[in-house]
């Protein structure tokens, strides 16, 4: 069994700036996983954004706290806690924290086979 906590030193050492505005960490990634690309978490402070970008793998953004506006391709939707957004591989996507509090998400990615 492999168990990781977001406060584990191994996770904290992966902290990076994701697509312009989010502070992100890799909780589990290809160093451990076999079929799944990664499980990451990201925090956006009020007014910040994950800039529109395209990834070669499908992803799921799961909103844990906060509110924002998610864009996938030409579609825009307000998102809030409990929302899961599927992002097809190769689709441009971004997220803006348009709420009054910090926005916290989990991101699961799966490489194309």
N, C-alpha and C positions, 0 to 999 in steps of 0.2 A: 504494500500500500504506500502511496505517496500522498501526503497531505500538506497543503500549503496554507499559511495564513497571510493575509495582505500585509501584516506587519513583520513577517519573517525577513531577516537580513537579505536572504537570497532574492526575495521579491523586491525589496526596497532598492537594491543595487541595480535593478533594471529600469529605474525611473527615467523617463524621457519626455520631451515635448512632442506631442502627437499632432501633426497637421496644423501647426500654427497656434493652437490655443489650449489644448487639453494637457494636463499632467497625467501621464499614464504609467502603469507598471504591468509587466508580464507576470501573471500568477503561475501559469503553467504554459510551457511552449514546447517546441520541437526537441529540446534537450531531454524531455521526459515523455511527451505524447507520441503515439504511433499513428493514429488516424486523423486526429484533430490538429489543426494548425496551431491554435493558441487559445487561452483564456486570459483576457486582460481586463483591467479596470481603468477608468479614466474619470477625471474630475474637471469640470468646467466651472469657473467662477462666473458670477453674473455678468452678462454682456459679452463673454468670450465665445469663440466658435471653434469647432473642428472644421477647418476649411474643406470645401468640396475637393474630393480626390477620388481616384479609382484604384481598386485593389484587384489582383488577379485571382482572388478566392472569394467564395461567398461568406457573408458574415451575418451575425445577429447582434444588434444593439439592444440590450435590455436595460430599461430605465429603472433605476433603484430609487433615486430621490431627485427632486427638482422638476422643472418643466422646461420645455424647449420647443424648437421648430426643427423637424427632421426633413431633409430633402433627399430623395432617392430618384435619380433621373429627373423627370419633369414633375414628379409628385411631391407635394409638401403636406405635412401633417403636424399638428400640435401633438406633442408626446408628454406623458406624465408617468409617475410611478406605476409599475406593473405592465407597461407597454413593451412589447417585443417587436422589433422591426427587422424584417428579413431584407438583406441586401444581396441581390444576385451578383455573381462574379462579373467584373468588368463594368458595373454600374456606378456612375459618379454619385457620391453621397456626401452629405455634410450635416452638422448639427449645431444649432445656435442655442445658447442658454438665454432664453427670453423671459425667464422667471425672476423672482426676487431672492432666490436662495441658490446655493451651490447645486449643480447638476452632477449626479454620480451615475455612471453606467458600467455595465459589464459588457464585454465584447467577446464573442465566440467566433472563431474563424476556422474554416475547413478548406484545405487546398483541393483543387480539382484533381480528380484521379485520372 
